[in-house]
Amino acid sequence: MDFNLSRITEVAKKLKINQINSKVFTVAGTNGKGSTVAILESILVESGYNVGSYTSPHIIEFNERIKINKTSVKTKEICEAFEIIEEFRGNITLTFFEFSTLAALIIFIKYNLDVVILEVGLGGRLDAVNIIDPDVSIITNIGLDHTSILGSDTEKIAYEKSGIMRKNKPTIVGYSKTHLSVIKNSEVIGSNLNIINRDFFYKIKSNDEWNFFNNDNVKINCIISSIKGKIQISNAATAIQAIYRCDGISFNKNDIKNGIKKSNIIGRFQVIEGKPVTILDVAHNEQSICILAENLKKYYPKNNLHAVFSVLKDKDIDQMLRHLKNVFQTWHISNCNNERALSVKDLGKNCFFITENLNVYDSIEEAYNGAIRNINDNDIVVVFGSSYTVAPILIK
């Protein structure tokens, strides 16, 4: 199906949901979108606002995609919204994501929310959420992913993601080497860029504390708790600047600190304590795999690490795996439960640097059980490669 907004826009107008009265944050980026949404949502709820969030993909169940004040909506509400869309769409064909986006908007409008946070599914310019004008746009970072759709280089991808910007509205950019296409597009559109390390900053003071500050002399001391790794602190700083730049949203420093502390970031370097410790990470492209490798080396430099891995076949496996050489003592690979999964046979070919420590299984559950068999209490099992890899272990 061709990518354009004409179909979903037409249906949204029929439903009278193409405009909403809530303050809207739209979040795009190759990685970090879900984490930034979770932090934004947590801070705003802590500040007393009624908040709706729309994210994708889900990890365990569809309801995760649509939340009110950090709680997934009921199946009944989603089904009722789908029935309304089916009634109004007529002969207009919609994609699964377009259906989901319209359902989220119907539910959000019903709740008359103060704030709505929309995570882009793919790209930005032609993504379904872009039918709604944001008050603040956020671009977390740019990397190579979905190149067959978004473009073969990061400038082209950056252009697509910058399509969420709006005239006279702020755009918060969470990476410092901002692409020229983002800068030029902001000038054409008339959006006010706020770039990390130029307009706002963070500084890690210790293993327990980091500081946010910006050019308007706003300073906030934050605790490193549930958010691990430099990238998550960058996401948190981006979220703070977005809230600061949103007209009509007030905050205090304690709400921000407590909101970050209470943010629940599932499947993003999620540490599950036990014997052994298990780390779940949906890292699924070169950029996110590189971040995962850095975090493992930083936080667990002396532990033996064991990989449980599967991936989708449209990913650049060679580029992903080159960052993981000599990181893991053993590898446990399987197909994930998705029709787009890379076969175990092809996956094994890509693990060219692994010889005697490569183990193959029929399912992720079996791969995980194989990984925890006969290892020491201080060893760590890392489950990663996609949301489909992580999901079976979260359910356990």
RAPE-V225469 format. One record per pair of residues at least 24 apart in sequence whose C-alpha atoms are under 8 Angstrom apart, sorted by the first residue. I is the first residue (numbers start at 1). J is the second residue. If there is no record, write none. Layout:
# RAPE-V225469
i=(I/I)
j=(J/J)
This chain:
# RAPE-V225469
i=(3/3/4/4/5/5/5/5/7/7/7/8/8/8/8/8/9/11/11/11/11/12/14/14/15/15/17/17/17/18/18/19/19/20/20/21/22/22/22/22/22/23/23/23/23/23/24/24/24/24/24/24/24/24/25/25/25/25/25/25/25/25/25/26/26/26/26/26/26/26/26/26/26/27/27/27/27/27/27/27/27/28/28/28/28/28/28/28/28/28/28/29/29/29/29/29/29/29/29/30/30/30/30/30/30/31/31/31/31/31/31/32/32/32/32/32/33/33/34/34/35/35/35/35/36/36/36/36/36/37/37/37/37/38/38/38/39/39/39/39/39/39/39/39/40/40/40/40/41/41/41/41/42/42/42/42/42/43/43/43/43/43/43/43/44/45/45/45/46/46/46/46/47/47/47/47/47/49/49/50/50/50/51/51/51/51/51/52/52/52/52/52/53/53/53/53/54/54/54/54/54/54/55/55/55/55/56/56/57/57/58/59/59/59/59/60/60/60/66/68/77/78/78/78/81/81/97/97/98/101/101/123/123/123/123/124/124/124/124/124/125/125/125/125/125/126/126/130/133/134/134/134/134/135/135/135/135/135/136/136/136/136/136/136/136/137/137/137/137/137/137/137/137/138/138/138/138/138/138/139/139/139/139/140/140/140/140/140/140/141/141/141/143/143/144/144/144/145/145/146/154/155/155/155/156/158/159/162/165/165/166/166/167/168/170/170/170/171/172/172/172/172/173/174/174/174/196/200/200/201/202/202/202/212/214/220/221/222/223/223/224/225/226/226/226/226/226/227/227/227/228/228/229/231/236/267/267/275/275/276/276/276/276/276/276/276/277/277/277/277/278/278/278/278/279/279/279/279/280/280/280/280/281/281/281/281/281/281/281/282/282/282/282/282/282/283/283/283/284/284/284/284/284/285/285/285/286/286/286/286/287/289/289/289/289/290/290/290/293/293/293/297/303/303/303/304/304/304/304/304/305/305/305/305/305/305/306/306/306/306/306/306/306/306/307/307/307/307/307/307/307/307/308/308/308/308/308/308/308/308/308/308/309/309/309/309/309/309/310/310/310/310/310/310/310/310/310/310/310/311/311/311/311/311/311/311/312/312/312/312/312/312/313/313/313/313/314/314/317/318/321/321/325/329/330/330/330/330/331/331/331/331/332/332/332/332/332/332/332/332/333/333/333/333/333/333/334/334/334/334/334/334/335/335/335/336/336/336/336/337/337/338/364/364/364/365/365/368)
j=(126/127/126/127/126/127/128/131/92/93/94/94/98/102/128/131/131/85/88/89/92/102/88/89/85/88/105/106/109/131/132/132/133/109/132/112/112/113/114/115/116/114/115/116/134/135/115/116/117/118/133/134/135/136/115/116/117/118/134/135/136/137/138/117/118/119/120/129/134/136/137/138/164/117/118/119/120/137/138/139/140/119/120/123/124/137/138/139/140/161/164/120/123/138/139/140/141/142/161/140/141/142/143/144/145/140/141/142/143/287/288/140/141/231/232/235/119/140/119/265/232/235/265/268/140/235/236/238/239/117/118/119/239/263/264/265/235/236/239/259/260/263/264/265/236/239/240/243/69/70/117/263/70/259/260/262/263/255/256/257/258/259/260/263/259/69/70/259/255/256/258/259/251/252/255/256/259/114/115/113/114/115/113/114/115/116/117/108/113/115/116/117/116/117/118/119/101/104/116/117/118/119/118/119/120/121/119/121/121/387/387/387/388/390/391/391/394/395/104/108/107/103/104/107/106/107/121/128/128/128/129/150/157/160/161/160/161/162/163/164/160/161/162/163/164/160/163/164/166/164/165/166/169/166/169/170/246/247/169/170/171/172/242/245/246/164/165/166/169/170/171/172/242/171/172/173/174/238/242/171/172/173/174/172/173/174/175/235/238/173/174/175/286/287/285/286/287/285/315/314/179/179/180/181/181/182/185/186/189/191/190/191/191/192/194/245/246/242/196/238/241/242/238/234/235/238/238/237/241/237/233/234/237/237/241/253/257/257/257/261/261/261/260/261/262/263/264/260/261/265/269/295/295/291/260/387/390/377/378/372/376/377/378/379/380/381/378/379/380/381/380/381/382/383/380/381/382/383/382/383/384/390/382/383/384/385/386/387/390/384/385/386/387/389/390/384/385/386/311/315/384/385/386/315/316/320/316/319/320/321/320/320/321/323/324/320/323/324/323/324/327/327/378/379/380/328/329/378/379/380/329/330/379/380/381/382/330/331/332/371/379/380/381/382/331/332/333/371/381/382/383/384/332/333/364/367/368/371/381/382/383/384/333/334/383/384/385/389/334/335/336/341/342/347/364/384/385/386/389/335/336/341/342/385/386/389/336/340/341/342/385/386/340/341/342/343/340/342/350/350/350/351/353/357/357/358/359/371/357/358/359/371/358/359/360/361/367/368/370/371/358/359/360/361/364/367/360/361/362/363/364/367/362/363/364/363/364/388/389/388/389/388/389/392/393/392/393/393)
